[in-house]
Amino acid sequence: MTLAKVSLNNGIEIPILGLGVYNTTSYEEMLNAVKWAMEAGYRSFDTAQMYKNEDILGNALQELKIKREDIFLTSKVNLGNMGYENTIKSFEQSISKLKTDYLDMFLIHWPGQQKDRLLDTYKALEDLNKDGKIRVIGVCNCEIKHLEWILESCEISPAVNQVERHPLLNEKHLEAWCKDKNIKLEAWAPLMRGNLNLPQILAIAEKYKKTPAQVVLRWDVQDGYIVIPKSVHKERIFENSDIFSFELDKEDMETLSSMDQGVRTSFDPETFDF
């Protein structure tokens, strides 16, 4: 079994559901998580230089003898590696650790507030894409102003903007803007780091006889997002993959969308720099 995919603005398909590996630093945990994810139908794995686990993910994929062409592999340039030359150099280190000669997607992890630095970094991604080393390029945590900076000068439009998104943080203005520009949104921390014990979510989960996590992931997917929930637990990995067998009705979608309180689990990309 493999899970559904969606086409990006360059025609390349990406799985709608991927496995996030943030905070997975044990090789045994990584090996098991990847094994269970493959069994559950996942074909997308999302890591980052900042996570410091590209090497163990690469080793796990190799040990499990997973064919490179069967998976969609994403990493992200770390904040300290931004700028043209640093991005090129760190990318080569990433693919070496991941035991591959290309990435399916490489993203800028954080935009910051320095326009020139962001654009120099994005230029490196464009050149790596032209060289055939990255199939899809994009960004993370970009607000409209950051995306406008990029679109003013880029040759290749970002295909993906990976953002924090869950019922308590639902930036509808950003969502509408990205959809208008044909930039696909991908949700990180879609399960609010496990804090789903909220009455509205619990009531909807009971209605559909699904778990709160399944309901929230289904809301994301039904709203057009790609999702990358993280887990190293077999039961949850399989649970999170079982979101394509039901559909939320309009009322329940609106209930979840109306829960927005602007609550972030990380910094505000509108203001935070580094």
URQUIKA-V599140 format. One record per pair of residues at least 12 apart in sequence whose ideal C-beta (glycine too) atoms are under 7 Angstrom apart, sorted by the first residue. I is the first residue (numbers start at 1). GAP is how many residues later the second one is. If there is no record, write none. Layout:
I,GAP
I,GAP
This chain:
1,40
2,39
2,41
3,12
3,13
3,14
3,38
3,39
3,40
3,238
3,241
4,12
4,240
6,178
6,220
8,128
8,151
8,152
8,176
9,148
9,150
9,173
10,126
10,149
12,123
12,124
14,30
14,58
14,212
15,28
15,29
15,57
16,205
16,210
17,25
17,210
17,224
18,24
18,26
18,27
18,28
18,210
19,14
19,18
19,23
19,25
19,26
19,27
19,209
20,26
20,168
20,208
20,209
20,210
21,24
21,25
21,26
21,30
21,32
21,36
21,209
22,29
22,208
23,207
24,29
24,208
25,28
27,29
27,32
29,203
30,23
30,26
30,27
30,30
31,29
31,32
32,200
33,198
33,199
33,204
34,26
34,27
34,30
35,29
36,198
36,201
37,200
38,28
40,197
40,198
40,201
41,200
42,199
43,27
43,28
43,29
44,27
44,28
45,12
45,26
45,28
46,28
46,182
47,27
47,28
48,27
48,28
48,61
49,26
49,27
49,28
49,29
49,32
49,41
49,45
50,28
50,59
54,21
54,40
54,43
54,44
55,42
57,41
58,39
58,40
58,41
61,38
62,37
68,32
72,32
73,25
73,27
73,30
73,31
74,29
74,30
74,31
74,33
75,19
75,23
75,28
75,31
76,30
76,31
76,33
76,64
77,13
77,29
77,31
77,32
77,44
78,12
78,31
79,30
79,31
79,195
82,35
82,39
83,34
83,37
83,38
84,36
84,37
84,39
84,40
87,34
87,37
87,38
88,36
91,15
91,37
102,30
102,31
102,32
102,33
103,31
104,31
104,32
105,29
105,30
105,31
105,33
105,55
106,19
106,22
106,28
106,31
107,31
107,32
107,33
107,53
107,55
108,13
108,14
108,31
108,32
109,31
110,30
110,31
110,159
110,164
111,28
111,30
111,31
111,35
111,158
112,161
112,162
113,160
114,159
115,34
118,28
118,31
119,30
119,31
119,34
122,28
122,32
125,12
126,28
126,29
126,30
129,27
136,23
136,24
137,19
137,21
137,22
138,20
138,21
138,22
138,23
139,19
139,22
140,22
141,22
141,128
142,19
142,127
143,31
143,126
143,127
144,30
144,33
147,14
157,26
158,25
159,24
159,25
160,23
160,24
160,26
161,17
161,22
161,24
162,24
162,26
163,22
163,24
163,25
164,24
164,25
164,100
164,101
164,102
165,22
165,25
165,55
165,60
166,23
166,24
166,25
166,26
166,50
167,34
167,49
167,89
167,92
168,24
168,91
168,92
168,93
168,95
169,91
169,93
169,94
169,95
170,87
170,90
184,42
185,40
186,39
186,40
186,42
187,33
187,38
187,40
188,40
189,76
190,26
190,27
190,30
190,37
190,39
191,22
191,25
191,38
192,73
193,72
196,16
196,17
196,20
200,55
200,56
200,59
201,14
201,15
204,48
204,51
208,38
210,36
211,28
213,26
213,27
214,25
214,28
214,29
217,12
217,23
217,26
218,25
218,28
218,30
219,29
219,34
219,37
221,22
222,25
222,26
222,31
